[in-house]
Amino acid sequence: EDDAAVIAQLIGTSPPEGAKPGVVRALRLLAEQSTNGIDYKTLGLGWDHPTARIEYRRGEHRSFTHAKSKARSETSREALNALLKSCEGLPVDGLESAVVDAFVREIGLPRDAGPGAEAKFEPVLAALEGELLLPLRALVEGQKAMHNTFNGWAVPPDKVAVVCGQIVHHVLKGDFSEWRYSNPVGARQLEGLSQEQLQKWWEPTRVEHEGGIATHEDAPGELGLFWATKIGGPSHGFDIEGQCLLPLLANARHKVVLVSDPDWPHHPCGRAHFRFLWTDATPPVPMLWLETVNSDFVARVDSGPWRRMVLRHVVGKAEAMKVRLAVETHLQGELESVVKEFGGTGAAAVASNRFMLRPS
């Protein structure tokens, strides 16, 4: 669909004549994501929100149709309408700045202080392409719900505020992925790896498989991490037990392997947590740890081949990094078969290890 036509349909006003395609694209995505959204400031976080990513696109869940969410969405529509009418004659950089101002406001932040102060147009466009308006709004407005775990254990509010602020800040600044690996905590988690090993871990590796299926550690920029736990579960997400998503977003040692299947073209529909860890041996031994492969609840696809494909992916990663790979014991036979089929050099064996969690 034509971006300008969608804007006119959603807002009732067309974008300014001569606006750059990137600005028009950003306005369209901003309109789509803000005029049918969830008011986390009022509803908070919790188990009443959607559990599948496609539900956020459809916007029919009760979180979207709640009176408070409908009222906020209408306010957003009116604000965008006013913005478009005021943009006639603005220079290019003025239009981009107006889009940034609107996005920062929509996620619940001031523009002149805190994480919103360094927001830039290209990162905001990338966030909109990644459908991050609602995830970022949840991290900004839903922090109170992150102060206790599901079982009632307290989580320090000041630390929640700091890490949420850092995550949002670096998304808006455009260096979210780089920050994950380079901040002092992330660097400490990976300390001991060679530069070659670090580069391979940082790399968002992608492997193509038969049938057009791909396994991938998200993509450059890693903005897909915000949606990863909406695939299967449900266990947690940006608006359900949000504190449990923070380790994936903020830790250098934590990734996911996603599965994209052409039978579900909307977004990745498989997900497995993937971690880099150190054993507590002397000296510590670096290892990769793969968790269960989950399938999206809504996607109607054959997930049968996925586990073998994911195993092939992580075996290749471990060999490239020259580190060991740990999986659940019931996967030993399948792992041995994958190593043999694809010319791996390692051998599979049952072992008992204790891992040392460095600061997070």
C-alpha positions as a printed NumPy array, in Angstrom:
array([[  0.   ,   0.   ,   0.   ],
       [  1.059,   3.568,  -0.614],
       [  2.356,   5.141,   2.599],
       [  0.744,   8.524,   1.974],
       [ -2.628,   6.912,   1.25 ],
       [ -2.502,   4.92 ,   4.488],
       [ -1.672,   8.081,   6.452],
       [ -4.629,   9.91 ,   4.923],
       [ -6.908,   6.981,   5.723],
       [ -5.782,   6.69 ,   9.358],
       [ -5.321,  10.364,  10.219],
       [ -7.563,  12.205,   7.809],
       [ -4.718,  14.407,   6.569],
       [ -2.083,  13.75 ,   3.902],
       [  1.646,  14.213,   4.527],
       [  3.218,  17.464,   3.312],
       [  4.067,  17.761,  -0.365],
       [  7.726,  17.036,  -1.015],
       [  8.301,  15.119,   2.199],
       [ 11.148,  12.602,   1.885],
       [ 10.088,   8.959,   1.508],
       [ 11.709,   8.09 ,   4.842],
       [  9.644,  10.722,   6.641],
       [  6.437,   9.563,   4.949],
       [  7.262,   5.985,   5.859],
       [  7.894,   6.964,   9.491],
       [  4.612,   8.892,   9.647],
       [  2.708,   5.908,   8.292],
       [  4.246,   3.518,  10.853],
       [  3.703,   6.035,  13.642],
       [  0.067,   6.347,  12.635],
       [ -0.441,   2.594,  12.491],
       [  1.174,   1.941,  15.862],
       [ -0.176,   4.903,  17.841],
       [ -3.782,   5.146,  16.667],
       [ -4.605,   1.59 ,  17.705],
       [ -2.468,   0.993,  20.764],
       [ -2.481,   0.022,  24.425],
       [ -2.492,   2.543,  27.268],
       [  0.08 ,   0.953,  29.584],
       [  0.072,   4.054,  31.785],
       [ -3.461,   3.163,  32.875],
       [ -3.665,  -0.598,  32.315],
       [ -0.152,  -1.423,  33.469],
       [  1.546,  -4.706,  32.603],
       [  0.089,  -8.143,  33.235],
       [ -1.295, -11.399,  31.959],
       [ -4.305,  -9.746,  30.307],
       [ -2.228,  -8.547,  27.35 ],
       [ -1.725, -10.447,  24.058],
       [  0.697, -13.369,  23.9  ],
       [  1.361, -13.46 ,  20.137],
       [  2.952, -10.739,  18.016],
       [  0.334, -10.897,  15.264],
       [ -2.326,  -9.874,  17.8  ],
       [ -0.598,  -6.513,  18.182],
       [ -0.874,  -5.924,  14.444],
       [ -4.517,  -6.892,  14.357],
       [ -5.348,  -4.61 ,  17.293],
       [ -8.519,  -6.511,  18.218],
       [ -7.467,  -7.828,  21.628],
       [ -9.289,  -6.45 ,  24.691],
       [ -6.136,  -4.501,  25.651],
       [ -6.659,  -2.459,  22.467],
       [-10.432,  -2.162,  22.761],
       [-10.366,  -1.09 ,  26.415],
       [-11.931,   2.359,  26.826],
       [ -8.693,   3.885,  28.142],
       [ -6.688,   2.531,  25.221],
       [ -9.282,   3.734,  22.714],
       [ -9.25 ,   7.209,  24.264],
       [ -5.463,   7.398,  24.154],
       [ -5.394,   6.192,  20.558],
       [ -7.841,   8.906,  19.579],
       [ -5.68 ,  11.499,  21.334],
       [ -2.724,  10.198,  19.335],
       [ -4.691,  10.464,  16.099],
       [ -5.635,  14.054,  16.851],
       [ -2.036,  14.929,  17.726],
       [ -0.765,  13.456,  14.458],
       [ -3.451,  15.277,  12.517],
       [ -2.343,  18.55 ,  14.095],
       [  1.299,  17.72 ,  13.429],
       [  0.667,  17.08 ,   9.726],
       [ -1.268,  20.33 ,   9.35 ],
       [  1.545,  22.272,  11.026],
       [  4.292,  20.715,   8.887],
       [  3.467,  22.479,   5.607],
       [  6.532,  24.418,   4.505],
       [  8.894,  22.953,   7.092],
       [ 12.42 ,  22.076,   5.886],
       [ 13.419,  18.408,   5.704],
       [ 15.2  ,  18.407,   9.049],
       [ 12.18 ,  20.094,  10.606],
       [  9.904,  17.274,   9.423],
       [ 12.269,  14.659,  10.778],
       [ 12.467,  16.445,  14.112],
       [  8.678,  16.601,  14.307],
       [  8.453,  12.833,  13.779],
       [ 11.043,  12.23 ,  16.511],
       [  9.179,  14.552,  18.901],
       [  5.925,  12.69 ,  18.252],
       [  7.466,   9.245,  18.729],
       [  9.17 ,  10.183,  21.986],
       [  5.902,  11.6  ,  23.271],
       [  4.013,   8.463,  22.253],
       [  6.282,   6.182,  24.289],
       [  5.723,   8.36 ,  27.342],
       [  8.942,  10.375,  27.528],
       [  9.822,  14.073,  27.55 ],
       [ 11.841,  15.218,  24.561],
       [ 14.173,  17.568,  26.405],
       [ 15.506,  15.283,  29.15 ],
       [ 16.39 ,  11.688,  29.911],
       [ 16.397,   8.971,  27.207],
       [ 14.379,  11.133,  24.811],
       [ 16.9  ,  13.962,  24.691],
       [ 19.296,  12.2  ,  22.287],
       [ 16.663,  10.636,  20.034],
       [ 17.483,  10.808,  16.323],
       [ 15.394,  10.298,  13.216],
       [ 17.085,   7.24 ,  11.682],
       [ 16.971,   5.226,  14.945],
       [ 13.342,   6.25 ,  15.441],
       [ 12.515,   5.067,  11.923],
       [ 14.301,   1.779,  12.665],
       [ 12.312,   1.421,  15.889],
       [  9.084,   2.025,  14.001],
       [ 10.055,  -0.53 ,  11.343],
       [ 10.642,  -2.943,  14.232],
       [  7.18 ,  -2.152,  15.65 ],
       [  8.707,  -0.917,  18.897],
       [  6.296,   1.84 ,  19.867],
       [  4.329,  -0.396,  22.247],
       [  7.33 ,  -2.348,  23.627],
       [  9.14 ,   0.903,  24.454],
       [  5.973,   2.435,  25.903],
       [  5.618,  -0.622,  28.149],
       [  9.2  ,  -0.271,  29.396],
       [  8.655,   3.412,  30.136],
       [  5.153,   3.33 ,  31.634],
       [  4.931,  -0.163,  33.095],
       [  7.916,  -0.247,  35.427],
       [  5.841,  -0.48 ,  38.6  ],
       [  4.737,  -3.977,  37.564],
       [  8.401,  -5.011,  37.263],
       [  9.137,  -4.373,  40.939],
       [  7.987,  -7.848,  41.982],
       [  8.423, -11.259,  40.399],
       [  5.534, -13.6  ,  39.667],
       [  6.257, -15.325,  42.997],
       [  6.359, -12.046,  44.92 ],
       [ 10.102, -11.492,  45.226],
       [ 11.092,  -7.831,  45.233],
       [ 13.074,  -6.383,  42.333],
       [ 14.91 ,  -3.098,  43.176],
       [ 12.927,  -0.248,  41.555],
       [ 16.025,   1.904,  41.094],
       [ 17.799,  -0.817,  39.124],
       [ 14.707,  -1.464,  37.01 ],
       [ 14.541,   2.257,  36.201],
       [ 18.224,   2.408,  35.269],
       [ 18.218,  -0.583,  32.932],
       [ 14.908,   0.363,  31.275],
       [ 16.234,   3.883,  30.773],
       [ 19.453,   2.594,  29.244],
       [ 17.632,   0.245,  26.882],
       [ 15.258,   2.941,  25.624],
       [ 18.049,   5.529,  25.436],
       [ 20.223,   3.369,  23.205],
       [ 17.342,   2.38 ,  20.927],
       [ 16.549,   6.065,  20.383],
       [ 20.229,   6.914,  19.948],
       [ 20.743,   4.12 ,  17.414],
       [ 23.434,   2.069,  19.141],
       [ 21.361,  -0.493,  21.054],
       [ 23.212,  -3.554,  19.744],
       [ 26.654,  -2.013,  20.217],
       [ 25.737,  -0.965,  23.771],
       [ 24.695,  -4.528,  24.698],
       [ 28.224,  -5.803,  24.072],
       [ 30.37 ,  -2.788,  24.961],
       [ 28.968,  -1.53 ,  28.28 ],
       [ 31.074,  -2.499,  31.333],
       [ 28.719,  -5.272,  32.473],
       [ 28.463,  -6.783,  29.008],
       [ 32.217,  -6.591,  28.498],
       [ 32.784,  -8.381,  31.814],
       [ 30.411, -11.19 ,  30.81 ],
       [ 32.479, -11.85 ,  27.683],
       [ 35.912, -11.135,  29.175],
       [ 38.367, -13.885,  28.281],
       [ 37.285, -14.346,  24.669],
       [ 39.665, -13.465,  21.878],
       [ 38.767, -10.632,  19.519],
       [ 37.931, -13.207,  16.85 ],
       [ 35.595, -15.043,  19.235],
       [ 33.969, -11.784,  20.314],
       [ 33.308, -10.781,  16.72 ],
       [ 31.697, -14.15 ,  16.03 ],
       [ 29.466, -13.911,  19.109],
       [ 28.415, -10.359,  18.249],
       [ 27.542, -11.419,  14.712],
       [ 23.809, -11.965,  14.096],
       [ 24.506, -15.276,  12.348],
       [ 21.967, -16.436,   9.781],
       [ 21.734, -19.925,   8.25 ],
       [ 19.509, -20.834,   5.299],
       [ 17.9  , -24.29 ,   5.331],
       [ 15.796, -26.412,   3.017],
       [ 12.302, -25.224,   2.21 ],
       [ 13.25 , -21.57 ,   2.52 ],
       [ 13.438, -21.76 ,   6.331],
       [ 16.1  , -19.63 ,   8.033],
       [ 17.544, -19.678,  11.529],
       [ 18.979, -16.358,  12.62 ],
       [ 20.146, -14.502,  15.718],
       [ 17.695, -11.754,  14.89 ],
       [ 19.348,  -9.231,  12.522],
       [ 21.766,  -6.283,  12.594],
       [ 20.568,  -3.877,  15.262],
       [ 18.897,  -6.666,  17.289],
       [ 15.608,  -4.796,  17.666],
       [ 13.757,  -8.074,  17.153],
       [ 14.798,  -9.092,  20.674],
       [ 11.916,  -7.015,  22.033],
       [  9.44 ,  -9.384,  20.34 ],
       [ 11.314, -12.675,  20.798],
       [  9.444, -13.857,  23.891],
       [  6.087, -13.262,  22.229],
       [  6.944, -16.405,  20.229],
       [  5.693, -19.385,  22.224],
       [  5.365, -19.521,  25.968],
       [  3.631, -17.579,  27.275],
       [  6.13 , -16.904,  29.99 ],
       [  7.063, -13.249,  29.777],
       [  7.325, -10.313,  27.428],
       [  7.594,  -6.548,  27.411],
       [  4.1  ,  -6.24 ,  28.909],
       [  3.87 ,  -9.57 ,  30.793],
       [  6.412, -10.041,  33.622],
       [  8.473,  -7.369,  31.893],
       [ 11.353,  -7.667,  34.359],
       [ 12.058, -11.145,  32.911],
       [ 12.671,  -9.686,  29.442],
       [ 15.326,  -7.252,  30.674],
       [ 18.134,  -9.865,  30.855],
       [ 17.702, -10.666,  27.152],
       [ 17.676,  -7.   ,  26.183],
       [ 20.534,  -5.854,  28.405],
       [ 22.987,  -8.774,  28.703],
       [ 25.803,  -9.408,  26.227],
       [ 25.726, -13.125,  27.029],
       [ 22.07 , -13.558,  26.064],
       [ 20.691, -14.018,  22.554],
       [ 17.925, -15.915,  20.81 ],
       [ 17.925, -18.1  ,  17.731],
       [ 14.831, -17.229,  15.715],
       [ 13.175, -19.344,  13.03 ],
       [ 11.616, -17.714,   9.97 ],
       [  9.361, -19.978,   7.92 ],
       [  7.894, -18.97 ,   4.528],
       [  4.608, -20.586,   5.561],
       [  4.269, -17.779,   8.146],
       [  5.574, -14.668,   6.348],
       [  4.464, -12.15 ,   8.974],
       [  7.41 , -12.429,  11.382],
       [  9.705, -15.099,  12.921],
       [  7.621, -17.929,  14.36 ],
       [ 10.203, -20.005,  16.241],
       [ 12.489, -19.032,  19.11 ],
       [ 15.104, -20.575,  21.392],
       [ 17.088, -18.776,  24.086],
       [ 20.828, -18.957,  23.372],
       [ 23.478, -17.993,  25.926],
       [ 27.212, -17.684,  26.287],
       [ 28.36 , -18.81 ,  29.739],
       [ 31.499, -19.665,  31.72 ],
       [ 31.849, -22.78 ,  33.863],
       [ 33.126, -22.414,  37.431],
       [ 36.13 , -24.626,  36.656],
       [ 39.716, -23.417,  37.016],
       [ 40.345, -21.975,  34.529],
       [ 36.746, -21.206,  33.466],
       [ 35.6  , -22.947,  30.275],
       [ 33.503, -20.931,  27.776],
       [ 30.35 , -22.677,  26.557],
       [ 27.242, -21.96 ,  24.495],
       [ 23.916, -23.08 ,  25.978],
       [ 20.797, -23.708,  23.879],
       [ 17.328, -23.892,  25.416],
       [ 14.061, -25.309,  24.05 ],
       [ 12.803, -24.341,  20.588],
       [  9.36 , -22.75 ,  20.981],
       [  6.731, -22.257,  18.288],
       [  4.38 , -19.294,  17.918],
       [  0.898, -20.181,  19.176],
       [ -0.92 , -18.571,  16.269],
       [  1.328, -19.581,  13.353],
       [  0.009, -22.629,  11.503],
       [  3.285, -24.168,  10.345],
       [  5.066, -27.511,  10.523],
       [  7.662, -26.951,  13.248],
       [  8.888, -30.547,  13.124],
       [ 12.141, -29.806,  11.221],
       [ 13.044, -26.733,  13.269],
       [ 14.935, -28.321,  16.135],
       [ 17.403, -30.034,  13.828],
       [ 17.879, -26.776,  11.931],
       [ 18.511, -24.858,  15.147],
       [ 21.001, -27.521,  16.263],
       [ 22.823, -27.155,  12.951],
       [ 22.899, -23.383,  13.526],
       [ 24.362, -23.534,  17.036],
       [ 26.861, -26.302,  16.179],
       [ 28.199, -24.034,  13.451],
       [ 28.375, -21.114,  15.871],
       [ 30.247, -23.156,  18.477],
       [ 32.735, -24.41 ,  15.896],
       [ 33.315, -20.907,  14.548],
       [ 33.943, -19.626,  18.085],
       [ 35.984, -22.731,  19.027],
       [ 33.958, -23.271,  22.202],
       [ 31.837, -26.11 ,  23.555],
       [ 28.078, -26.374,  23.126],
       [ 25.673, -27.56 ,  25.832],
       [ 22.163, -28.885,  25.124],
       [ 19.699, -31.038,  27.045],
       [ 20.737, -34.684,  27.357],
       [ 17.762, -36.037,  25.413],
       [ 19.146, -34.259,  22.328],
       [ 22.421, -36.208,  22.332],
       [ 21.509, -38.55 ,  19.485],
       [ 20.123, -35.789,  17.293],
       [ 23.129, -33.606,  18.045],
       [ 25.541, -36.4  ,  17.062],
       [ 23.617, -36.884,  13.815],
       [ 23.789, -33.159,  12.983],
       [ 27.523, -33.002,  13.693],
       [ 28.134, -36.001,  11.441],
       [ 25.857, -34.825,   8.627],
       [ 27.372, -31.362,   8.364],
       [ 31.002, -32.319,   8.835],
       [ 31.482, -31.091,  12.38 ],
       [ 34.644, -31.986,  14.225],
       [ 33.329, -32.422,  17.771],
       [ 31.911, -35.362,  19.685],
       [ 28.838, -35.434,  21.937],
       [ 29.008, -36.692,  25.516],
       [ 26.938, -36.409,  28.694],
       [ 28.566, -34.08 ,  31.24 ],
       [ 27.669, -32.228,  34.42 ],
       [ 28.732, -28.58 ,  34.617],
       [ 28.182, -25.674,  36.958],
       [ 27.995, -22.255,  35.355],
       [ 29.235, -19.038,  36.874],
       [ 26.966, -16.041,  36.221],
       [ 29.057, -12.915,  35.961],
       [ 27.446,  -9.535,  36.807],
       [ 24.235,  -8.769,  34.915]])
